Amino acid sequence: MDMPEPTPPQQALQKLPRKAQWALLLVLSAVITILFELLHLPAALLIGPMIAAIIAGVNGATLRVPKLAFATGQSVVGCLVAASVTTDIFTALVVDWPLVLISLATTLAGSSFLGWFISRLRILPGTTAVWGSSPGAATAMVLMADAFGADSRLVAFMQYLRVIMVSLSAALIARLWVDTSGVTVPVEPWFPALDPQAFGATVLVVVVGGTLGTVFRLPSAHFLGSMIVGAIVSLGFGIQLQLPEWLLGLSYVAIAWTIGLNFTLPILRHAARALPQVVASILALMALCGGLAWILSHELGVDPLTAYLATSPGGMDSVAIIAAASGTVDMSFVMALQAARFLFVLLFGPMIAKLIARTIRPE
């Protein structure tokens, strides 16, 4: 009698009912998050569920976070960023615009060179490496890459891998860098009393911002749309936004699961050949941004951790979460520089990708 073939690893979770898959993902996320919380790592609610979702994804989980949940999560984080922006940061950017512009141009040039180098060696096809190396919001870069004919699966692999590496390193550095001895960090209640005006304004910004971002076809529409509308409401009208911990926590988990579940085993196998080069390029980009952070800290007097997070080549939403969790950084400066770099990539990224495509075209 023939022995049954062993179940391939990628099918380990596929045969489970979806409810069982969700239960396993929830339990694994809780375990890893609690472990990170015990280690006092910032952004545990982002990184823990992200790692759990990766484990589930590569083992064949068929789960996908509903698009509405992911969109809402991005909008909430957009509100978090908007609520932290002050007019002082724009003054600082205007005063020091030459150094800021040099920082943005250097980051884009460095990432473009790394993408060109990987493409030139035929490690990845076409302009895939260029889009994968672009230091912008990961989801937006994947969508733009697909629109410009790059392999969106490999772009997603590079972008999300960089988000995870940057998130882990930034969270670790934030933990090691910030001296919390003798400092009492106020514990925010998870279920505070809701202010009808402030919480109502937050809900309105989430809905209106996400809708307008979609209508105007902004990349990362819900995140940028809510960030822009929230900044107008907060700065222009002086209306405070209320973001209770339970809402932020759910948003972090939705974002983390969406990113992590994209790491299916077929995508990892497809990219396995290029993994060492991709990791090396990510580390090189992180080192370049770290050097720029040192320059910003030295020349502008920005505290080192703020400068590091401001120049980190991760997704804006991930950096926003880590910056907010750190509690000691200048959130406005971090997000202003992140947003400026993102817009810089949006403006010049397609042009650079087309230029590089011509240089690597087979003869």
N, C-alpha and C positions, 0 to 999 in steps of 0.2 A: 504494500500500500504506500502510495506516495505521501511523503511528509509535507504538510502545509508550509508554504514559504513564510519566513518571518515577516512581520509587518514592518515596512520601511519606517525609519524614524520620523519622516515627514508626515506620516499618516497616524501618528500616535494619538493626536487629539481630534483628527478628522472624524473618527467613528463615534466620538462622544456627542451626546445631544448638546445643542447650543447653550442650554441652561447650565449644564455641567461645565462647559468651557468657560462661561462667564463666572461661575462660582470659583473655578480654579484660578482664573486670572485675578479675581478680586482677592482671594486668600493670599496668593503669591505677592500681589502688590502690597497688601497690608503687612506681610512679613518683612519684605525688603524695606518698605517705608519706615516701619518701626525700628528696624536695625539702623537705618540711616539717622533716624531721630535720636536714638540712643548714642550715636556717634556725634551728634550735634552738627550734622552736615546741613548747610543751607539747601533749600529747594528739595527737601526729601520727597515732598508730594509730587514733584515733577520727575525726578530721576528714578525713584523707586518704582512707580508704575511703568515708566518707560522701559526699564530693564525687564520687568515682569512680562510686559507685552512682547518684547523681543524674544524672550524664551518661549512664550506661547506661539508666536508667529513662526519661528523656525521649526517648531514641532507640529506644525500643521493646523493650527487654530484657524477656523474659518470665520472668526469674529471680525466685525468692522464697526467702528464707532459711528453712530448715526451722524449724517452730515450736519444736521441741525445742532447736535451737541457740540461738535467740533467748532462750528461757526460761532455758537454762543460763547464757547470757551475763549476763542480768539477775541471776540468783542469785549468780554469782561477784562481780559488782560490789556486790551486797548484802553479801556476805562482806567485801569490801574496806572498805566503810563501817563494818560492825560491828567489824572489827578495829581501826579507828582511834578508836572511841568510848571515852572515859574518863569516870570519875565526876566529874572536875573540871568538865566542861562543864555538867553538870546543876546543879551548885552555882552556876555563873555565870549560868545562865538563871533560876534561882530568885531570886537576889539582884537581878538587873536585869530582872525580869519586866515591870515597867510599860513600859520602853522597847522591849523585845522584842515585847510585845503590840501596842504602837502601830505598830511596824514591820510586823507581820503584817497588822493591820487596814488600814493605809494602802495596802499593796501590793494587798490584795484589793479595797479600795474603788477604787483607781486603775484596776486591770484591768477591774473591772466597769463603771466609767464609760466607758472606751474601748470596751468591747464594746457597751454601750448606745448610744453615740454612732454607731457604725458601723451598728448595727441600725436605729436611728431614721432614719438617712438612706437606708435601704433598699439599702445597698451589699451587704449579705449578708442572707439571709432569716432570720426568726425569731430564735431565741437562738443561732444558729450563732456569731456574733461573740463572744457572751459566753463560750461554752465555749472558743472558739479563743483568747481573750485570757487565760483562767485560767492563773495561773502555777503549775501543778502538773506532775506527770509526764505527758509528752505522750501516751503510750499509754493511760494511765488516763483522761485527759481525753477522748480520742477515744471510748473505750468507754462512758464515762458520758454523753457527748453523744448517742451513738447510742441509748442506752437512754432518754434524755429527748426524743427526737424531732428533734434537730438534724441538719443535713446533715453526716454524719461525714467526707465527702470534704473539704469546705471546712475543717472543724475540724482535720483532719489536716494540711492545707496550712498553716494558720496556726500550729499547734503546732510542726510540724517546721521550718518556716521560721524561727520564733523560736529553736528549739533550735540551728539552724545559725548564725544571726546572733549569738546569745549565746555559743555555743561559740567561734566565730572571734574575737569581740571579747574574750572573757575570756582566751582563749589568747594573743592578741596583747598584751593589757594585762599578763598574767602574765609574758610574755617581756620587755616593756619595763620593767616595774615592778621586777622582781627584779634586783638588781645581783649578777651572778655573777662579777665580776672578782675574781680571787684566791681563789675558792672552788672546791674540788675536789669534784665530785659523784661519789659512789661509783657505780660501774657494777654494776648487778645482773646476775648471770649468768642467761642465758635458760633454762638447763637445770641448775639446782642439784640437789644430792643431796636426795632427798625424805625428810622426817621422817615415819615411818609414823604416829605419833600425830597430829601437827599436820596433815599432808595428809589423813589419814583423817578427821579432824574436819571439815576443809573440805568434803570430798566428802559427808559425812553431813549437814552443814548445808545444802548445796546441794539435796540430795534431800529431806530432811525439811522444810526451810524452804519450798521451792517447793510441796511437796505440801500442807502446812498452809495456806499462803497461798491455794492453789486451793480447798481444802475450805471454808475460812472466807470465801471469795469476797472477799478483799482486792483493792482496785484495785492494778494492778502487782503481782499476787500473788507472783510469783517474787522480784522485787526486795525488796518489803517483808517477805515471809515469811522469806527468808534473812537479811535485815538484823536482824529481830527475834530469830530463833532464834540467829543468830551472836552478837548482843550478849549474849544470855542465857548462851551457852556461854563467851564470852570474859570477860564481867564477872562472871557468877554463879559459874562453875566454874573460872575462871582458866586455861582451855585455850587455847593459842595456835593461831591459824589460819595455815596456810602457803599463800601465793598466789604460785606461781612465775610468772616473767615470761611464759613461753609460754602459760600458762593465761589470764593477764590479756590478753595480746595477742589471742588467739583470741576472747575475750569481747568486747573492744572492736570487733573487726572484725564480729562477728555483729550487734552492736547498730547499728553504723554502716551496714552494708549493709541491714539491715531498715528503718531510717529513710530512707536514700537512695533505695532502690528503690520507695518509696511515691510518689515524685515522678514519676509518669508524665505524658506530654504531655497527655492528656485532662484530668487534674486541673489542670494548670497553665493550660490554655486556659479551663477552667471558672472559674478564679479570676483570670484576667488582668485583668478589668475592675476588680477590687478591689485589685490588687497595690499601687498607690501608697498607698492608704489603710491597707492592712494593714501595709506597711513603716513608714509614719509612726506607726501605733499601737504597733508593736513598739519603735521608737526612743524613743517617748514613755515607754513602760513601762520601758525600760532606763535612761532618764534619771531617772525617778522612783526606781528602785531604786538608782541611783548616788548620788542625794541621800540616801537612807536609809543607804547605806553610809558616807557622810561623817559623818552624825550618829552612827552606831554607833562609828565610829573616834574621833570627837571626844569623845563622852560616856563611852564604856566603855574607851577606850584600846586598842581592838583594832587590830592593824596594818591599814593600808588595804586591802591585797590580800585578806586574810582576810575583811574586812567586805564587800568588793566581791563576792567569790565567794559569800559567805553570802546576800547579797540578790539575786544574779543570777536573773532570771526564766527560767532554762532548766530542762531536765529534771534531776532529781536525779542520775541516772546519769552524764550528761554532765559536770555540775559536779564530781561525785566524781572522775571521771577526770582532769579538769584540775587539781583541787586536789591530787590525789595526785602528778601529774606535776610540779607546781610545786615541791614538796619543801620549801617554806619557810612554808607557811600552817598555821594551826591547823585541821586536818582535822575534829576533833571539833566545834568551834564551827560550821564551815561546814555540816556535815551535820545538826547538831542544829537549826539555824535553817531549813535547807531542808526537813527532815522536819516540823518544827512548822508551817511555812507550808503544806506539802502537806496535812497533816491539817486545818488550818484551812479550806483550800479544799474538802476533802471534806465537812466538816461544814456549811459555809454556802453552798457553791457551788450545789447544787440549789435551795435556797430563793431565792437571789438570782436565778438563772436564771428561775424561775417568776414572781417579782415583775416582772422586766424584761419577760418575755413579755406580761404584762398591760398594761404601759405602751406597748408598741409594736404591740399588736394593732390591725389595721385597723378603722377606725370604720365 
